[in-house]
Amino acid sequence: MIPSPARDRILDTAFRLFYARGIRAVGVDLIIAESGVAKATFYKHFPAKDALVLAYLDKVDGIWTGQLREAAEAAGPDPAAQLIGVFDALGTACRREGYRGCAFINAAAEAAPGTPVHERTVAHKQAVLGWLRELATGAGADDSDSLARSLALLLDGGLADGALAADPEAARVAKIAAGRLVASALPRGDESGNPVSG
């Protein structure tokens, strides 16, 4: 799709409103009014509200996945360290002004199973899980599927708790728990996760 200032304005407005208020609570008329575009312009770019919701989720995906990968890479080249470093993105997210939890979990709660919006949320979670599985395999985990699933659950729990409890300690505790999960999933070795040679 060719970038357009009007489309960007609509999407930026939807991004702000959907995340702050919820998808169902925000109508097309409000987005049109706040983005300052004509109704015809809105429908030219987004023929239905679901099309806008999917574009919103695509944008969230790009931002959040980028933050997860940056946090992992900042932990260094070792995949085991990256699996723990991922949780630094959680800490950053939970401290952000106006934080309301995971946009994908929020959207899934509002969308009926089998709808394009619900399927998009599932696709995002599966993509994150697949990436964690790749890192777990690279780290030499005994059961990379189980480790990836456990870390994904811990990450989602941390995202939810960050919104519910609004406790900045939650992300720190989640990172410590992630470190223990990773250590227990790797072959017995030294503290770096490298097998001890005899």
Residue pairs with C-beta under 8 A, 6 or more apart in sequence:
1 7
4 45
6 35
6 37
6 41
6 45
7 45
9 35
9 36
9 37
10 31
10 32
10 35
10 37
10 41
10 42
10 45
10 46
10 52
11 52
11 55
11 56
11 59
12 35
13 31
13 34
13 35
14 26
14 31
14 35
14 52
14 53
14 55
14 56
15 56
15 59
15 60
17 26
17 30
17 31
17 34
18 26
18 53
18 56
18 103
18 107
19 60
19 98
19 100
19 103
19 106
20 98
20 100
22 106
22 110
23 53
23 106
23 107
23 110
23 111
23 117
24 110
27 49
28 42
28 49
28 52
31 42
31 52
32 38
32 39
32 42
35 42
46 52
46 55
50 115
50 116
50 117
53 107
53 117
54 116
54 117
54 120
56 103
57 103
57 104
57 107
57 117
57 120
57 121
57 124
58 120
60 103
60 104
61 104
61 124
61 127
64 89
64 93
64 103
64 104
65 124
65 127
65 128
67 89
67 92
67 93
68 86
68 89
68 128
68 131
69 131
70 89
71 85
71 86
71 87
71 88
71 89
71 92
72 82
72 83
72 85
72 86
72 135
73 82
73 85
74 85
74 88
75 81
75 82
75 84
75 85
75 86
75 88
76 82
76 85
78 139
78 192
78 193
79 135
79 136
79 137
79 138
79 139
80 139
80 140
80 182
80 186
80 192
80 193
82 135
83 132
83 135
83 136
83 139
83 147
83 151
83 178
83 182
84 175
84 178
84 179
84 182
86 132
86 151
86 155
86 178
87 154
87 155
87 158
87 171
87 174
87 175
87 178
88 175
90 155
90 158
90 159
90 162
90 171
90 174
90 175
91 168
91 171
91 172
91 175
93 99
93 159
93 162
93 171
94 158
94 159
94 162
94 163
94 168
94 170
94 171
95 168
95 171
99 162
99 163
99 166
100 106
100 163
101 159
101 160
101 162
101 163
101 164
102 156
102 159
102 160
102 163
104 121
104 124
104 125
105 121
105 156
105 159
105 160
107 117
107 118
107 120
107 121
108 118
108 121
108 122
110 117
111 117
111 118
111 121
112 118
125 152
125 156
128 152
128 155
129 148
129 149
129 152
130 148
132 147
132 148
132 151
132 152
133 144
133 145
133 148
135 148
136 144
136 145
136 147
136 148
136 151
136 185
137 144
139 182
139 185
139 186
139 193
140 186
140 187
140 193
141 147
141 182
141 185
141 186
142 185
142 186
142 187
143 185
146 185
147 181
147 182
147 185
150 181
151 178
151 181
151 182
154 174
154 177
154 178
154 181
155 174
157 174
158 170
158 171
158 174
161 167
161 170
161 174
162 170
162 171
182 193
183 191
183 193
186 193
187 195
188 195
188 196
189 195
189 196
190 196
